[in-house]
Amino acid sequence: MASAGHVPVMLGEVLALVDPPAGAVVLDCTAGAGGHLRAFVERVGPHGRVVALDRDPRAHQEDAAGGVAARHADRVTLVQAPFSAARTVLDRIGVERVDALFADLGVSSLQLDEPARGFSFRADAPLDMRMDTSAGETAAELIRRLDERELADVIYLYGEEHKSRRIARVLKRDLPTTTAALAEAVIRAVGDPRMARRGGGIHPATRTFQALRIATNRELDELDALLGALPSLVRPGGRAVVLSFHSLEDRKVKHRFRDEGFTALTKRPQVPSDDEIKANPRARSAKLRAALVGVEPGRDLSP
Ligand SMILES: C[S@@+](CC[C@H](N)C(=O)[O-])C[C@H]1O[C@@H](n2cnc3c(N)ncnc32)[C@H](O)[C@@H]1O
């Protein structure tokens, strides 16, 4: 069983855009809990193949994508790797180009709901936030390394936090090493507007946590590398489908599809229905874009 806590976002819309026929080869760049992966596996059938990646070891466990891969070992190859290394992975397993590529960016419920990972201020834990827990610097180390101005820029850009300078000043002074210490430092810097609104509104540290997560995992560099590699990963006329959760990500996807001359399958990004957002609030900022790779708009694709 895939994890009970994770609901795949916009599953119907994603399937309609990835649209893998029986026998297709699909690359799922972000296997996570295996929600979308399971649907691809069913669609491609016994003669198809799904190559799935996730850099987080947690995704490879039995109650996540690891379980889906184990149950469908005949057609799933699950590899622990960042999607910036997708070309290397495909070379290693002898796949030239895939028919469709899917990426569901950002953080999974498996990561958010596991306090020890340090992604959330809902429980106290070391300030880690690395998706790949075997490599790279933690969020606490990042705060220590960046100077105050760089840290403020990260919080402003990736968190869209207008009080970034005040927050950066306090973080550099306090150097928090736990999630609780980070949340308290942000409240010390900007106060807690929820008090005035009797507990309403988001936690004042929400945007700072998001910014530090994006920087710790170099999420935008990873996305740039993936988007740049699309023509080498997907066959001409194949599909690239990306689900993003941040305006910077969505802008990158939109511009790259346009600049590469791909044919957009979504003129505007698709967004979740009100019902989906009600049932799964984590879907609320999702934006879904798709394009035919390497095909200029208006070109005749008929054989
Ligand atoms: C939103 S979740 C995917 C959920 C999945 N589609 C499902 O239905 O279960 C994003 C996943 O992508 C992984 N991830 C994020 N950035 C990655 C990257 N650059 N390379 C590989 N995996 C990445 C995360 O570790 C996380 O497990």
The ligand as a Gaussian input file, in Angstrom:
#p B3LYP/6-31G(d) Opt

LIG

0 1
 C        5.352000      16.127000      -3.823000
 S        6.295000      14.685000      -3.559000
 C        5.821000      13.575000      -4.816000
 C        4.598000      12.784000      -4.501000
 C        4.246000      11.724000      -5.520000
 N        3.927000      12.278000      -6.810000
 C        3.097000      10.882000      -5.028000
 O        2.002000      10.924000      -5.596000
 O        3.289000      10.167000      -4.037000
 C        7.852000      15.196000      -4.118000
 C        8.916000      14.124000      -4.003000
 O        9.954000      14.514000      -4.875000
 C       11.188000      14.309000      -4.251000
 N       12.092000      15.284000      -4.834000
 C       12.040000      16.629000      -4.717000
 N       13.016000      17.190000      -5.425000
 C       13.701000      16.164000      -6.019000
 C       14.813000      16.121000      -6.900000
 N       15.434000      17.230000      -7.295000
 N       15.230000      14.916000      -7.327000
 C       14.604000      13.770000      -6.935000
 N       13.556000      13.749000      -6.094000
 C       13.098000      14.950000      -5.644000
 C       10.943000      14.503000      -2.789000
 O       11.890000      13.779000      -2.033000
 C        9.529000      13.974000      -2.622000
 O        9.523000      12.634000      -2.243000

